[in-house]
Amino acid sequence: MKARRADRLASVFLWAGAFLIVALLIAFLGLILGRGLPYLSWEFFNGPDGVRGQLFNSFYILFMSLAFSLPIGLGAGIYMAEYAPKNKFTDLIRLSTESLASVPSIVFGLFGMIVFVNMFGLGFTILGGSATLALLNLPILVRVTEESLRAVPRSYREASLALGATMWQTLRKVVLPTALPGLITGVTLVAGRALGETAILIFTAGMNVSRKLFDVNPMAAGETLAVHLFAVKSNPLPGTNADQIADGTAALLIIMVIFFNLCLTLPSRWLQFRLLGKKRA
């Protein structure tokens, strides 16, 4: 009886926690979107103070930072999980990676300003901001990739190797498809963090934006929506509707994050289902 009561009590607490999280999420989205959606108009994007350039820069810097960090982060995570020997050196690498993942973003911003802005002479540019964001994303990508691959049962690898597959074939056709949801979750986390990052980009990409339509020059200044939101609220210009611009920018950021998460999650689920279906067949 005591065990049954404890089980019911634990279930109640878990369900209550789940409902609380969902309620907080709904309240957060309702507040931000409710205040900001009325201001999302054509003038908001293309007016004299429109955010068209900041919106483009947000995605441009995000994709450039992922282009820098994904190959290195995923490759290092795969090596650490599948190929690296178990010794003190690899333990030191894991400890260093975990330590870097806990470093505040403003420290990365100062590092990026010293190295990319001053030493390399890039100035406040999209390239410098993207490179610094890639450094911020790398430790998380390495750890998430390693943990996702280690979560795949060892029996999957043994069965594939027993059928004559090489280690690379086992990794490519068995391990990676099985670990795909965890990998996508890691990419989604770093992408969401990059979309909302301000400290790093203030120090490296600057607080100016090109007024050219879809300016892909990596040496141009790269103010993003998150930086624009910070600038509007911290130093509002006289004669502008700073509160309305801030509310609209915040709502647009939320919509961007939700849209990007869906664009990553839905195709990955379909791809995993297709790959695992072929494997079972």
N, C-alpha and C positions, 0 to 999 in steps of 0.2 A: 504493500500500500504506500509506504513512504517513497519508494522508487517511482511509483506511478504518479504520485503527487508532485514529486520533484520534476518529472518529465513534463507534466502539464504546465507547471509554473515556468519552466524554462521555455516551453513553446509560447506561452503568453508573452514573456519578455521579448523573445525574438520577433514575434509578430508585431508587438508594439513598437519595437525599434525600427522594423521595416516600414510600418505605416508612418512613423515620425519622420523618417528620411524622405519618404515620398511627399508628405505634407510640406516639409520644408522646401523641397525642390519646386513643388507647385506654387507655393507662396512666393518664392524667389523669382521664378519665371513670370508669374502673374504681375508682380510689382514692377520688375524691370521692363517687360514687354508692354504692360499697360500704360506706363508713363512714356515710353519711347516710340511705340508704333505710330501714334498719331502724327509724329513729326517726320516720318520717313516718306518724303515726297521727291518729285523730280528736282525741285529747287534745292532740297537738302543734299542731293548728290552732285548736281551740276551748276549750282548757283555760285556767286562770287566767293562764298565761304564754304563751298560744297566739299564733301569728303570723298569725291571720286578718286583722287590721287592716293589718299590714305588707304582706301579700300583695296586698290590695286597693289600698293606697296605691302600690305599685310600678307596677301597671298604670295606675292613675288619673293619676299624675304623668307616666308615659310618654306616654299618649295626649294629655294636655293640652300637654306640651312639643312633641309632634309637630304638634298643631293650631296652635301658634304658629309653629313653624319651617318646616314643609313648604311652605305657600303662598309664604312669602318666599324660602326657599332655592331651591325649584324654579323660581320665577319669575325670580329673579336669575340662576340658572344658564342658563335658557333665553335670557334677554336677552343675557347675555355671549357665549353661543355663536352665536346666530342674528341678533341685531339690533345689538349694540354695534359702533360703528366701531373700527377699529384705530388707536389713538393712545396717547399717553403717559398720558392719564387712565385709560383702561381697563387699561393695564399697571399703573398704580398701584393700581387696585382689586384686580387679581389678586394683586399682591404683598401687599397688606393682608390679603386673605383667607387666603393661605397663612401669613402671620405669625400671624393669629389662630388658625388651626388647630393651631399648635404651642404655644400658650400652655398652661401647666399648668392642670388643672381647679381646683386650689385658688385660683388667682388669680381665676378666674371666680366662685368661691364668695365670696371677699372682696369682689369687685365687687357681687355680688348682695346681700350683707349690708349693704353701705354704701348701695346705691341702693334696693332693694326693702324690706329689713327696716327700715332706719333712716330714709332720706329720705322714702319713700312711706308709712312707718308700717304696713306689712303685718304686721310681726312674723314669727315662724317659722310659715309657712303653706305649704300645698300650692301656692297661686297663686305665691308668691315663688319656691319651688323650681322649679316648672315653667317660669316665665319665664327663670330663670337657666340651666336646662338647654337651653332653646331657643337662648339665645345661644351655648352651647357647641356645639350641633349645626349652627348656621347656616353657619359657614365650610366644614365638611366637605360639607354638602349642596350648597352653591354649586359647589365644585370638582368633586365627583363628577358633578353634573348637567351641567356644562359639558364635562367630558372625555367623558362618555357620548355626548352629542350630537355632539361633534366626531369621535368614532370612527365615526359613520355615514358611509358613502362618499358623496362629493359627487355621484356619478352618480345616486343615489337622488333627491336634490333636483332635479337637472337634468331627469331623466326626468319627474318629477311636474309641474314647472313647464312643461315642453314640451307636456304634455297639456292645459294650460289651467288647472291648479289654482292657487289663490292661495298666498301664502306661509304663511298660517295653515292652510289645508287641507293643504298639504304637511307642515307641522310636526305637525299633529294626527293625520293618517292614515298618514304614512310614517315620519317621523323618530322621533317618540315611541314608536310600537310597536316599531321596530327597536332603540331604545336602552333599552327597558324592562328587560331583565336588569341592565344597569349601574345604572339608577336604583333598582331594587329592592335591589341589593347595597348601594348607598349608604344607603338607608333602614334596611336590616338592620344595617349597621355602627353608625349613630348610635343605633338602638334598643337594640342590645346594650350600647353604651357607657352609655346612659342607665339601663338596668336595673341595671348594676353600679356606678353612680356613688355615691360616699360623701361626698367632700370638699365638693362643692357643696351637697348636701342637708343636711349637718350645719350649715352656716352659714346656710342659708335656710329649710329646711323643719323643722328641729329634730329632736329625738330622742325625741319623745313621739308617741303614737298614740291616736286616738279609739277608744273601745270600742263605739261604735255600729256596728251591722251596715250595711256599705256606706254609710258616711258620705261623701256627695258634696259637703259644704260645702268650698269652696275656701279658706276662711279658717281651717280646722282645721289642727292640726299634722300633719305628714306623714312620720313615720318609715317608711322602706322596709325591705325585706328586707336589702339591702346595708348600710344604716346599722345595722340591728338586729344583723347579724353582727359588725360592727365593735364595737358597744357590748358585746355579750356577751363577746367575746374580750378587749377592752381593760379592761373593768371588770366582771368577773363578780360577780353578787350572791351573798352568802352563802346557803347552803342550796339553791342551784339547780344543776342538772346543766348547767353552762355548756358543757362540751365536747360533750355530746349535742345541746344546742340549736344550737350552732354547726355541727356536722356536718349536722344535719337542714336547717338554713337554707341551707347551702352546696349541698347536694344539690337542694333546692327551687329555688334560683337557676339551677342548671345546667338543670334540667328546664324552667323558664320560658323560658330563652334558646333552647333547642332547639325548644320548642313554638312560640314566636313566630317563629323563623326559618322553620319549616315552614309556618306560617300565611301568611307573606308570599311564600315562594318558590313553593310549589305552585300557588296561584291565579294568580300572575304568569306562570308558564310556560304554563298553560292559556290565559290571556288573550292572551299573545303568539302562541301557536300559532293561536288563533282569528282574531286580527286579521290576521296574515300570510297565513293561509289564504284569508281573504276577499279580500285584496289580490291574491294570485296568481290567484284565480278571476276 
